[in-house]
Amino acid sequence: MSEARMLPPNQRQIVEIDTVPDKPKRFVFVLLQDFTLLSFSAALDCLRLANRMSNKTLYEWKVIGEGGETVSCSSGLAFQLDDDLVELHRDDVLVVCGGANVQVATTKPLLNWLRREARRGIPVGGLCTAAYVLARAGLLDGKRATIHWENQDSFIEDFDDVSLTKSVFTLDGNRMTTAGGTASIDLFLRLIARDHGDELATSVADQQIYSAIRTDQDTQRLSVPTRIGVRHPKLSQVIQMMEANIEEPISPALLAQEVGMSTRQLERLFRRYLNRSPKRYYMELRLQKARNLLMQTDMSVINVALACGFASPSHFSKCYRSHYETTPYRERGAQSSGRET
């Protein structure tokens, strides 16, 4: 899809739709407790604006959730639900909206309901962390999917049968997933373009002041130079190698050799731009992954240690405590207590 074009100020463009379906397509949003408001509202507003810009009711929507009463987003705002987890129409599109504490929100009644609706052939999507819910229900087996980058490590450990990508969104058959945040806009603009053409999707993007529409080929994280605030090709290359080799860390000497530097030159490079040694920076990457796994999975502490390149639980515990001022076992215990409340 091309970059959205600019419209004159205060000018509303009505996009003529040649063919309009007999009835509007209905999206049913399932809001999980602590869902991410931005992911949900961005998707919903795309549908609203598609109706406005076409001057026709192309889309309708309904908001449901377990219990059918109210649900709160991660920022604490409460939302009134339209209904409980009821049987949907065959031509509905089901979209689960996840967010923080998605494991807690993934209940047995929800999983059973999702499996039942999916067996009826209804397209199913997941926004933000909801790919976890779809995977737990077995709806992503053999499929391509994406999830927020913070949850990718734990997702890979939990779901071997899903081909996880780093894209902002994925479409694979009648399954769709997003990485969260504004990725909902990119996915729903793609859906609108597929249903009613690029011109309408572009008009919706213009209304949102969304000037660069991303595709499923765009990755969700910023580039290494942007993240670290340094544009040095060899430094970026080394960090990319570190991030790709967490379970079996590469020695500083080999990292330096890979980019045509001496170990001493690599040391000076990291000290100059990141104020730490390559070894320290690498350790922090490994510990960050370890913390994600402890917080988001039920992996044992020893398996987390091994997945992050530590040869022994004692060494892992010592490094973890030095960096986070708590032990992996206490971190896991605190997280477990949080899930029970």
Solvent accessible surface area in square Angstrom, and as a share of the most:
residue,aa,sasa,rsa
1,M,73,0.32
2,S,81,0.52
3,E,126,0.57
4,A,9,0.07
5,R,104,0.38
6,M,154,0.69
7,L,37,0.18
8,P,72,0.45
9,P,120,0.76
10,N,165,0.85
11,Q,91,0.40
12,R,103,0.38
13,Q,40,0.18
14,I,68,0.34
15,V,5,0.03
16,E,131,0.59
17,I,18,0.09
18,D,142,0.74
19,T,109,0.64
20,V,64,0.37
21,P,61,0.38
22,D,157,0.81
23,K,125,0.53
24,P,37,0.23
25,K,67,0.28
26,R,45,0.17
27,F,3,0.01
28,V,0,0.00
29,F,0,0.00
30,V,1,0.00
31,L,4,0.02
32,L,11,0.05
33,Q,91,0.41
34,D,34,0.18
35,F,0,0.00
36,T,33,0.19
37,L,54,0.27
38,L,91,0.45
39,S,1,0.00
40,F,10,0.04
41,S,43,0.28
42,A,8,0.06
43,A,0,0.00
44,L,39,0.20
45,D,48,0.25
46,C,0,0.00
47,L,1,0.00
48,R,107,0.39
49,L,7,0.04
50,A,0,0.00
51,N,26,0.13
52,R,89,0.32
53,M,0,0.00
54,S,1,0.01
55,N,108,0.55
56,K,68,0.29
57,T,79,0.46
58,L,0,0.00
59,Y,2,0.01
60,E,79,0.36
61,W,89,0.31
62,K,43,0.18
63,V,20,0.12
64,I,0,0.00
65,G,0,0.00
66,E,83,0.37
67,G,46,0.45
68,G,16,0.16
69,E,119,0.53
70,T,81,0.47
71,V,11,0.07
72,S,29,0.19
73,C,1,0.01
74,S,62,0.40
75,S,86,0.55
76,G,55,0.53
77,L,102,0.51
78,A,75,0.58
79,F,57,0.24
80,Q,124,0.55
81,L,8,0.04
82,D,89,0.46
83,D,46,0.24
84,D,58,0.30
85,L,25,0.12
86,V,51,0.29
87,E,126,0.56
88,L,4,0.02
89,H,104,0.46
90,R,166,0.61
91,D,76,0.39
92,D,2,0.01
93,V,10,0.06
94,L,0,0.00
95,V,1,0.01
96,V,0,0.00
97,C,1,0.00
98,G,1,0.01
99,G,7,0.06
100,A,50,0.38
101,N,80,0.41
102,V,5,0.03
103,Q,35,0.16
104,V,67,0.39
105,A,14,0.11
106,T,11,0.06
107,T,46,0.27
108,K,159,0.67
109,P,76,0.48
110,L,2,0.01
111,L,7,0.03
112,N,80,0.41
113,W,5,0.02
114,L,0,0.00
115,R,78,0.29
116,R,109,0.40
117,E,0,0.00
118,A,11,0.09
119,R,181,0.66
120,R,53,0.19
121,G,46,0.44
122,I,0,0.00
123,P,41,0.26
124,V,0,0.00
125,G,1,0.01
126,G,0,0.00
127,L,1,0.00
128,C,9,0.05
129,T,8,0.05
130,A,0,0.00
131,A,0,0.00
132,Y,22,0.08
133,V,0,0.00
134,L,0,0.00
135,A,7,0.05
136,R,97,0.35
137,A,6,0.05
138,G,36,0.34
139,L,20,0.10
140,L,0,0.00
141,D,80,0.41
142,G,70,0.67
143,K,52,0.22
144,R,85,0.31
145,A,0,0.00
146,T,0,0.00
147,I,2,0.01
148,H,54,0.24
149,W,103,0.36
150,E,79,0.35
151,N,21,0.11
152,Q,17,0.07
153,D,38,0.20
154,S,6,0.04
155,F,3,0.01
156,I,96,0.49
157,E,69,0.31
158,D,62,0.32
159,F,29,0.12
160,D,130,0.67
161,D,96,0.50
162,V,14,0.08
163,S,61,0.40
164,L,39,0.20
165,T,27,0.16
166,K,140,0.59
167,S,12,0.07
168,V,1,0.01
169,F,1,0.00
170,T,1,0.00
171,L,34,0.17
172,D,37,0.19
173,G,66,0.63
174,N,61,0.31
175,R,25,0.09
176,M,11,0.05
177,T,1,0.00
178,T,0,0.00
179,A,5,0.04
180,G,9,0.09
181,G,20,0.19
182,T,56,0.32
183,A,3,0.02
184,S,0,0.00
185,I,16,0.08
186,D,1,0.01
187,L,2,0.01
188,F,0,0.00
189,L,0,0.00
190,R,68,0.25
191,L,6,0.03
192,I,0,0.00
193,A,13,0.10
194,R,151,0.55
195,D,49,0.25
196,H,33,0.15
197,G,31,0.30
198,D,86,0.44
199,E,94,0.42
200,L,0,0.00
201,A,0,0.00
202,T,13,0.08
203,S,0,0.00
204,V,0,0.00
205,A,0,0.00
206,D,18,0.09
207,Q,55,0.24
208,Q,40,0.18
209,I,145,0.74
210,Y,35,0.13
211,S,64,0.41
212,A,60,0.46
213,I,16,0.08
214,R,69,0.25
215,T,34,0.20
216,D,23,0.12
217,Q,146,0.65
218,D,55,0.29
219,T,88,0.51
220,Q,31,0.14
221,R,92,0.34
222,L,114,0.57
223,S,60,0.39
224,V,5,0.03
225,P,25,0.16
226,T,64,0.37
227,R,80,0.29
228,I,36,0.18
229,G,64,0.61
230,V,20,0.12
231,R,189,0.69
232,H,45,0.20
233,P,108,0.68
234,K,79,0.33
235,L,0,0.00
236,S,9,0.06
237,Q,82,0.36
238,V,0,0.00
239,I,1,0.00
240,Q,97,0.43
241,M,36,0.16
242,M,0,0.00
243,E,59,0.26
244,A,83,0.65
245,N,49,0.25
246,I,19,0.09
247,E,107,0.48
248,E,137,0.61
249,P,52,0.33
250,I,33,0.17
251,S,60,0.39
252,P,48,0.30
253,A,59,0.46
254,L,80,0.40
255,L,1,0.00
256,A,1,0.01
257,Q,132,0.59
258,E,97,0.44
259,V,12,0.07
260,G,64,0.61
261,M,35,0.16
262,S,55,0.35
263,T,63,0.37
264,R,182,0.66
265,Q,80,0.35
266,L,0,0.00
267,E,62,0.28
268,R,138,0.50
269,L,16,0.08
270,F,0,0.00
271,R,131,0.48
272,R,187,0.68
273,Y,72,0.27
274,L,21,0.10
275,N,129,0.66
276,R,77,0.28
277,S,16,0.10
278,P,3,0.02
279,K,145,0.61
280,R,89,0.33
281,Y,28,0.11
282,Y,10,0.04
283,M,21,0.09
284,E,40,0.18
285,L,39,0.19
286,R,25,0.09
287,L,0,0.00
288,Q,79,0.35
289,K,36,0.15
290,A,0,0.00
291,R,79,0.29
292,N,15,0.08
293,L,0,0.00
294,L,0,0.00
295,M,52,0.23
296,Q,23,0.10
297,T,4,0.02
298,D,123,0.64
299,M,33,0.15
300,S,50,0.32
301,V,12,0.07
302,I,86,0.44
303,N,74,0.38
304,V,0,0.00
305,A,1,0.00
306,L,92,0.46
307,A,9,0.07
308,C,0,0.00
309,G,21,0.20
310,F,2,0.01
311,A,99,0.76
312,S,40,0.26
313,P,44,0.28
314,S,84,0.54
315,H,84,0.38
316,F,0,0.00
317,S,24,0.16
318,K,151,0.64
319,C,21,0.12
320,Y,0,0.00
321,R,130,0.47
322,S,87,0.56
323,H,72,0.32
324,Y,58,0.22
325,E,154,0.69
326,T,32,0.18
327,T,20,0.12
328,P,0,0.00
329,Y,127,0.48
330,R,151,0.55
331,E,20,0.09
332,R,44,0.16
333,G,35,0.34
334,A,67,0.52
335,Q,36,0.16
336,S,43,0.27
337,S,62,0.40
338,G,46,0.44
339,R,61,0.22
340,E,146,0.66
341,T,146,0.85
